[in-house]
Amino acid sequence: MARLTPLAGPLIGAAALGLMLLGAPALAHQHPSGITDLVTPAVVRVEAAAHVEITLLDHVGELVHVDRQYDVPIGAGTGIVVNPEGAIVTLTRVVQSGQDVAVYAANKIFAEHHKVKIPLDFERHKLGDEVLNRHLSECYPPLTKTATCIIKVTPVITIFPNIVPPDPKGFKADLVKAGDKPDSPAVLVPSGRADGSVGLPTAPLADRVPEQEGSATNVAGFVGRPAPGVPETVEIAHLGKGGSGGDAGRTFADPEKKVDEPVKLGALVDRGLLGAPVIGDKDGHVIGMLIGGGKDARMIGVREISAALVKAGVTPRRGAVDSAFEAALTRFHTKYYTEAAPGFQRVIELYPGHPVANAHLKTSLAKRGGPEDAGTKQAAPASSRSIPLWPFIVAAGVLFVVAAVGAFLLWRRRTPRPGAPPPPPPPLVTGPHRLPVYDEGGTETVVVRRSDALIPTANPTANPTANPAVNPAVNPVLTAREQRFCTSCGGQLGNGHRFCGYCGQPT
């Protein structure tokens, strides 16, 4: 059997490997292809303004009180919802201006009332008329006892969520924590109750920023208020050298050098993607926010976002809408449309305006039960499956041949070769060293002597102790005529043996 092992081992291993490879496609798992689907439902449009109530006390002639209200735009950009209660992270310069809106309001009301030319900006100006110039200077903040203007500024932050159909009014939010720099994260919370009884969809935050240069990312945001013709904008980008980037930000660079990505993304920042989430291509989580503008777009990392949330006392977490959505999304991107459809319906029940769930539900309903539905293919009978039966038949044939060859080699090893001499018999043991004969419980073999002359006998008269009848300890020595041998192997047989002690054949 030792000659069988080198041949059978590789054949059996090859057959087993083939069966494993045949079963591999059924166990393979494909990662969902919609890498931005987890984040885009939580992307919002952020618009900040300052509502200014100003009263001009005109006492140049008769005392006149002139009341005006102005809404002064501060900034606009993109934000990210980080918990179901509606907490939002954006950039500080989106919701907070470094310019004094009270100065802008003073210039505007003075120009409207006194009919003078004053630039409508945030700078303090001087007039040629000494009286009007003194009244204008006393209209600028800060408020004093001789001030000619009373100004009240109220920041107004409006959030436009990514829902279908779009909400033209949005909801209000308050600034909880602003950053130390314009490109630092700012945290907002809704002034009232956010949309949805179970909360808003949220974006998952990554643990860290990929360090590898050229890592693929996606940037998603709004270039205007969400509308039927203004969906979210998604753009591909690649990280440049460095780690998280810190306050200076991480650069972008196309590894193939086909596109100038800082310029491309800078144009999107100027159009409204300021503060947009940068989505990692590995698991679809947020790794940072888009900053910069012009020809220099960069990214601050998720570490700065997490630090701002801690300072604001806001904990990022996922909600019931996200759990239901992720379960349906996994089925959808693995093409189990029949199972994905009820999952998306559940998401819409929890949050009717969910944009991605509504879009994917239409696709799932259109493709369920069709040729692209993996669930339908799995439920098909075994005869209609794509895996053929011939590999299993071949494997069974190989195993049968291996077993037959092994049996033949074993039989050939035990069969003596034709013409080979039988093994020599063991040496005959005679004399006083002959081993005693044991009775195995069968009928003793009868030894037939041809002649009494062949049996040596002792003279009891001459030596009585040599006579076996007188001294039983003396064993007679058998002659060559009295020895018995096996007819199969030629081995010597002992007295009383019914089977050969060498080959096991009957005597």
C-alpha positions in Angstrom: 0.0 0.0 0.0 3.0 2.3 0.3 3.2 2.6 -3.5 -0.4 3.9 -3.6 0.1 7.0 -1.5 2.3 9.1 -3.8 -0.3 8.7 -6.6 -3.5 9.0 -4.8 -2.6 12.0 -2.6 -2.2 14.6 -5.5 -5.3 13.3 -7.4 -7.6 13.5 -4.4 -6.2 17.0 -3.5 -6.8 18.2 -7.0 -10.4 16.8 -7.0 -11.1 18.5 -3.7 -9.7 21.8 -4.9 -11.8 21.6 -8.0 -15.0 21.1 -5.9 -14.0 24.0 -3.6 -13.4 26.3 -6.6 -16.8 25.4 -8.0 -18.5 26.4 -4.8 -16.6 29.7 -4.5 -18.9 31.9 -6.6 -21.9 31.2 -4.4 -20.0 32.4 -1.3 -18.4 35.5 -2.9 -19.6 38.9 -1.5 -19.5 42.1 -3.5 -19.0 45.4 -1.8 -21.9 47.9 -2.6 -21.0 50.1 -5.6 -22.9 53.2 -4.4 -20.2 54.5 -2.2 -21.9 57.8 -1.6 -25.3 56.5 -0.8 -24.7 56.4 2.9 -23.8 60.1 3.0 -25.9 62.0 0.4 -29.2 61.6 2.3 -27.6 63.6 5.2 -26.1 66.4 3.0 -27.9 69.7 3.5 -27.8 73.2 2.1 -26.9 75.8 4.7 -27.7 79.5 4.2 -26.8 82.1 6.8 -28.0 85.7 6.9 -28.2 88.5 9.5 -31.6 90.1 10.1 -30.9 93.7 10.9 -33.5 96.0 12.5 -32.2 99.6 12.4 -33.8 102.9 13.4 -32.3 106.2 12.1 -32.8 109.2 14.4 -32.8 112.1 12.0 -32.6 115.4 13.8 -30.9 117.4 11.2 -34.1 119.3 10.6 -37.2 118.1 12.3 -36.8 114.9 14.4 -37.7 111.9 12.4 -37.5 108.2 13.2 -36.7 106.1 10.2 -37.2 102.3 10.6 -35.8 99.7 8.3 -35.2 95.9 8.3 -32.6 94.3 6.1 -31.6 90.7 5.6 -27.8 90.7 4.9 -26.4 87.4 3.5 -23.5 86.1 5.4 -22.6 82.8 3.7 -23.9 79.7 2.0 -22.5 76.2 1.8 -23.0 72.6 2.6 -23.5 70.9 5.9 -23.6 67.3 7.2 -26.2 65.9 9.6 -24.5 63.9 12.3 -27.3 62.7 14.6 -31.0 62.0 14.2 -31.9 65.1 16.3 -30.5 67.2 13.4 -27.1 68.4 14.6 -25.2 69.7 11.7 -21.5 70.3 11.0 -20.4 73.0 8.5 -17.6 75.6 8.3 -17.5 78.7 10.5 -17.3 81.1 7.6 -20.6 79.7 6.2 -22.6 80.8 9.2 -20.4 83.6 10.7 -19.0 86.6 8.9 -15.9 88.5 9.9 -17.5 91.7 8.6 -19.8 93.9 10.6 -23.4 93.8 9.2 -24.3 96.8 11.3 -22.0 99.0 9.3 -23.6 97.7 6.1 -27.1 98.6 7.5 -26.0 102.1 8.5 -24.6 102.8 5.0 -27.7 101.6 3.4 -30.3 103.4 5.5 -28.3 106.7 5.4 -28.0 106.5 1.6 -31.8 105.8 1.2 -33.0 108.5 3.6 -30.6 111.3 2.9 -30.2 110.6 -0.8 -26.4 110.5 -0.7 -24.0 108.2 -2.5 -22.5 105.8 -0.1 -21.1 102.4 -1.2 -23.3 99.5 0.1 -20.5 97.6 1.7 -19.1 96.8 5.1 -16.6 99.8 5.2 -17.0 103.0 7.2 -17.2 106.0 4.9 -17.0 109.8 5.1 -19.2 112.4 3.5 -18.4 115.9 2.2 -21.2 117.5 4.2 -19.9 118.1 7.7 -23.3 117.7 9.4 -24.2 114.6 7.5 -20.8 113.2 8.0 -21.1 113.7 11.8 -24.5 112.0 11.8 -23.2 109.1 9.7 -20.2 108.5 12.0 -22.6 108.5 15.0 -24.8 105.9 13.2 -21.9 103.4 13.0 -21.6 101.0 16.0 -20.9 100.8 18.8 -24.1 102.3 20.3 -23.4 105.5 22.3 -25.5 108.1 24.1 -25.2 110.4 21.0 -25.8 107.6 18.5 -28.1 108.5 15.6 -28.9 104.8 14.9 -30.2 102.0 17.0 -29.3 98.6 15.5 -30.4 95.1 16.4 -28.8 92.1 14.6 -30.2 88.6 14.7 -28.4 85.8 12.9 -30.7 83.6 10.8 -29.5 80.2 9.7 -31.7 78.2 7.3 -31.3 74.5 6.6 -32.6 73.0 3.4 -32.5 69.2 3.7 -32.1 66.7 0.9 -35.6 65.4 0.6 -38.1 64.7 -2.2 -40.0 66.8 -3.0 -37.7 69.7 -2.0 -38.7 71.9 0.9 -38.6 75.5 -0.4 -38.7 77.0 3.2 -36.4 74.7 5.1 -36.0 74.9 8.9 -34.1 77.2 11.2 -31.0 76.3 13.2 -28.9 78.0 15.9 -25.2 78.3 16.0 -24.0 76.3 19.1 -20.3 76.4 18.6 -18.2 78.4 16.1 -14.6 77.7 15.3 -11.6 79.8 16.0 -10.9 80.3 12.3 -13.1 80.7 9.2 -12.2 77.2 8.0 -12.8 75.5 11.4 -15.9 73.4 11.9 -19.0 75.0 13.3 -21.9 73.0 15.0 -25.6 73.9 14.5 -28.7 72.5 16.1 -32.3 72.9 14.8 -34.3 75.8 16.4 -37.4 73.7 16.4 -38.2 70.1 15.6 -36.4 68.7 12.6 -38.2 66.9 9.8 -39.3 63.3 10.5 -40.8 61.8 13.6 -37.8 59.4 14.0 -35.2 62.0 13.1 -33.1 62.9 10.1 -30.8 60.6 8.1 -27.3 60.9 9.3 -23.8 60.5 7.8 -21.3 58.0 9.4 -18.0 59.5 10.4 -14.8 57.6 9.7 -12.2 56.9 12.3 -9.3 58.5 10.5 -8.1 60.0 7.2 -6.3 57.6 4.8 -2.6 58.4 4.7 -1.9 56.9 1.4 -1.3 59.4 -1.4 -3.8 59.1 -4.2 -6.6 57.6 -2.1 -9.8 57.9 -4.0 -12.6 60.0 -2.5 -15.9 61.6 -3.4 -17.2 65.1 -2.6 -21.0 65.7 -2.3 -22.9 68.9 -1.8 -25.3 71.5 -3.2 -24.5 74.4 -5.5 -27.9 75.9 -4.7 -31.1 75.3 -2.8 -32.4 71.7 -3.4 -34.9 71.7 -6.2 -36.3 69.3 -8.8 -33.6 70.5 -11.2 -30.9 71.0 -8.5 -29.9 67.6 -7.0 -26.8 67.1 -5.0 -23.5 67.4 -6.9 -21.0 64.5 -6.6 -17.4 64.8 -7.8 -14.5 62.4 -7.7 -11.2 63.5 -6.1 -7.9 62.0 -4.8 -5.9 62.9 -1.7 -2.5 64.4 -2.0 0.5 64.0 0.2 0.2 64.2 4.0 -2.0 62.9 6.8 -5.1 64.6 8.1 -3.7 68.0 7.1 -4.7 69.8 10.4 -5.9 73.4 10.1 -4.0 74.0 6.9 -5.9 71.2 5.2 -5.0 68.2 3.1 -4.4 68.8 -0.6 -5.9 67.0 -3.6 -4.0 65.7 -6.5 -4.9 63.5 -9.5 -2.4 60.5 -9.5 -2.7 60.3 -13.3 -2.2 64.1 -13.6 -5.1 64.4 -16.1 -7.1 66.9 -14.1 -6.0 69.8 -11.9 -8.2 68.8 -8.9 -7.6 71.8 -6.7 -8.8 74.1 -9.4 -11.8 71.8 -10.2 -12.9 71.5 -6.6 -12.1 75.2 -5.9 -14.7 76.1 -8.5 -17.3 73.9 -6.8 -16.4 75.5 -3.5 -17.2 78.9 -4.9 -20.5 77.7 -6.2 -21.7 76.3 -2.9 -19.8 73.1 -2.0 -18.0 74.9 0.8 -18.0 72.5 3.8 -19.1 69.6 1.7 -18.3 66.1 3.1 -15.3 64.3 1.6 -16.3 60.6 1.5 -13.8 57.8 1.7 -13.9 55.2 -1.1 -13.2 52.3 1.3 -16.5 52.2 3.3 -18.4 55.4 2.3 -17.8 57.2 5.6 -17.0 60.9 6.0 -13.3 61.6 6.3 -13.3 65.4 6.1 -14.9 68.6 4.8 -14.0 70.7 1.7 -12.4 74.1 2.4 -10.6 76.7 0.3 -11.8 78.1 -2.9 -10.6 79.7 -6.1 -7.8 77.6 -7.4 -6.9 76.0 -4.1 -9.3 73.5 -2.6 -8.3 71.5 0.4 -9.8 69.3 3.1 -9.8 69.3 6.8 -9.9 65.9 8.4 -12.5 64.1 10.5 -10.4 64.6 13.6 -11.2 68.3 13.5 -14.9 67.5 13.0 -14.9 65.2 16.1 -13.1 67.8 18.2 -15.7 70.5 17.3 -18.6 68.1 18.2 -17.0 67.4 21.6 -16.6 71.1 22.4 -20.3 71.7 21.4 -21.5 68.7 23.5 -23.0 66.9 20.5 -22.6 63.2 20.1 -22.7 61.8 16.6 -24.8 58.7 16.2 -26.9 56.8 13.7 -30.7 56.4 13.9 -33.6 54.1 13.0 -33.8 55.5 9.5 -30.1 54.7 8.9 -30.4 51.1 10.2 -33.3 50.4 7.9 -31.6 52.1 5.0 -28.3 50.3 5.3 -30.0 46.9 5.4 -32.0 47.7 2.2 -29.0 49.2 0.6 -26.9 46.1 1.0 -29.5 44.0 -0.7 -29.9 46.5 -3.5 -26.2 46.7 -4.3 -25.8 42.9 -4.3 -28.8 42.8 -6.7 -31.3 41.2 -4.4 -34.0 43.5 -5.7 -37.0 41.4 -4.4 -35.7 41.7 -0.9 -34.5 45.3 -1.2 -37.9 46.6 -2.2 -39.7 46.1 1.1 -36.7 47.4 2.9 -36.8 50.7 1.0 -40.6 50.9 1.6 -39.9 50.7 5.3 -37.4 53.5 5.1 -39.9 55.7 3.3 -42.5 54.9 6.0 -40.0 56.2 8.6 -38.8 59.2 6.5 -41.0 59.8 3.5 -38.6 62.3 1.8 -35.6 60.0 1.8 -34.1 60.8 -1.7 -31.9 57.7 -2.2 -34.6 55.2 -0.8 -37.2 56.7 -3.2 -34.9 56.4 -6.2 -33.7 52.8 -5.4 -37.2 51.7 -4.6 -38.3 52.5 -8.2 -35.3 50.5 -9.5 -36.0 47.6 -7.2 -39.6 47.3 -8.2 -38.7 47.5 -11.9 -36.0 44.7 -11.6 -37.5 42.4 -9.0 -38.2 38.9 -10.4 -36.3 39.7 -13.6 -33.1 38.3 -15.0 -30.9 40.7 -13.0 -32.5 39.7 -9.7 -30.0 37.5 -7.8 -32.8 36.3 -5.5 -34.7 34.9 -8.4 -31.6 33.1 -9.7 -31.0 31.5 -6.3 -34.6 30.3 -6.1 -34.4 28.6 -9.5 -34.3 24.8 -9.5 -31.0 23.1 -9.4 -31.3 21.9 -13.1 -31.4 25.5 -14.2 -28.5 26.8 -12.2 -25.5 28.0 -14.0 -23.1 25.5 -12.4 -22.8 22.4 -14.8 -22.8 18.9 -13.6 -19.9 17.6 -15.7 -17.1 18.7 -13.2 -18.7 16.6 -10.5 -18.9 13.6 -12.8 -15.3 14.0 -13.7 -14.3 14.3 -10.1 -16.2 11.1 -9.2 -14.5 9.3 -12.1 -11.1 10.4 -10.9 -11.8 9.1 -7.4 -13.0 5.7 -8.9 -9.8 5.3 -10.9 -7.7 6.1 -7.9 -9.4 3.5 -5.8 -9.1 0.9 -8.6 -5.4 1.6 -9.1 -4.8 1.3 -5.3 -6.6 -2.1 -5.1 -4.6 -3.4 -8.1 -1.3 -2.3 -6.5 -2.2 -3.9 -3.2 -3.2 -7.2 -4.9 0.0 -7.3 -6.9 2.1 -6.7 -3.9 0.7 -9.7 -2.0 0.8 -12.1 -5.0 4.1 -14.0 -5.4 5.9 -13.7 -8.7 5.7 -16.6 -11.2 8.7 -19.0 -11.0 10.0 -17.5 -7.7 11.3 -20.1 -5.3 9.4 -20.5 -2.0 11.0 -19.0 1.0 13.6 -21.4 2.7 12.3 -23.3 5.7 13.6 -22.3 9.0 16.6 -24.3 10.4 15.8 -27.6 12.0 16.3 -27.5 15.7 17.5 -30.9 17.1 19.2 -32.2 20.1 18.7 -31.0 23.6 18.0 -27.4 22.5 14.8 -28.4 20.7 11.8 -26.3 21.9 9.0 -28.2 23.7 5.9 -29.0 21.7 2.7 -27.4 22.9 -0.6 -28.9 22.4 -3.1 -26.3 21.0 -6.1 -28.2 22.0 -6.7 -30.2 18.7 -6.1 -33.8 17.8 -2.5 -34.6 17.8 -0.8 -35.4 14.5 -0.2 -39.1 14.2 3.4 -39.9 13.1 3.6 -43.0 11.0 7.0 -44.6 11.1 8.2 -46.7 8.2 10.4 -48.9 10.3 11.3 -49.5 13.8 14.9 -49.5 12.7 14.8 -45.8 12.1 13.9 -45.1 15.7 16.9 -45.0 17.9 16.4 -46.8 21.2 18.6 -47.1 24.2 19.5 -50.3 25.9 17.7 -50.1 29.2 20.0 -52.7 30.6 23.2 -50.8 29.8 21.9 -47.3 30.7 18.6 -47.2 32.4 18.6 -43.4 32.7 18.8 -43.0 29.0 15.6 -44.9 28.5 12.6 -42.6 28.0 10.4 -45.0 29.7 12.6 -44.8 32.8 13.5 -41.2 32.5 10.7 -39.0 30.9 13.0 -36.0 30.8 14.9 -37.5 27.9 13.2 -36.5 24.6 13.8 -38.9 21.6 15.3 -37.3 18.5 13.1 -37.6 15.5 14.6 -38.7 12.3 14.3 -37.0 8.9 11.5 -39.4 8.1 9.5 -38.1 11.1 9.8 -34.3 10.2 6.7 -32.7 8.7 6.7 -29.6 6.4 4.0 -27.3 5.0 3.0 -28.1 1.4 2.3 -24.4 0.8 5.4 -22.5 2.0 7.7 -25.4 3.0 8.0 -24.4 6.6 8.6 -27.0 9.3 5.5 -28.3 11.2 5.5 -29.3 14.8 3.8 -32.1 16.5 0.1 -31.4 17.1 -0.1 -28.4 14.7 -3.1 -28.2 12.5 -2.0 -25.0 10.7 1.3 -23.8 9.5 3.0 -21.3 11.7 4.5 -19.4 8.8 1.7 -19.0 6.2 -1.4 -20.1 8.1 -2.5 -22.9 5.7 -4.1 -26.1 7.1 -1.7 -29.0 7.6 
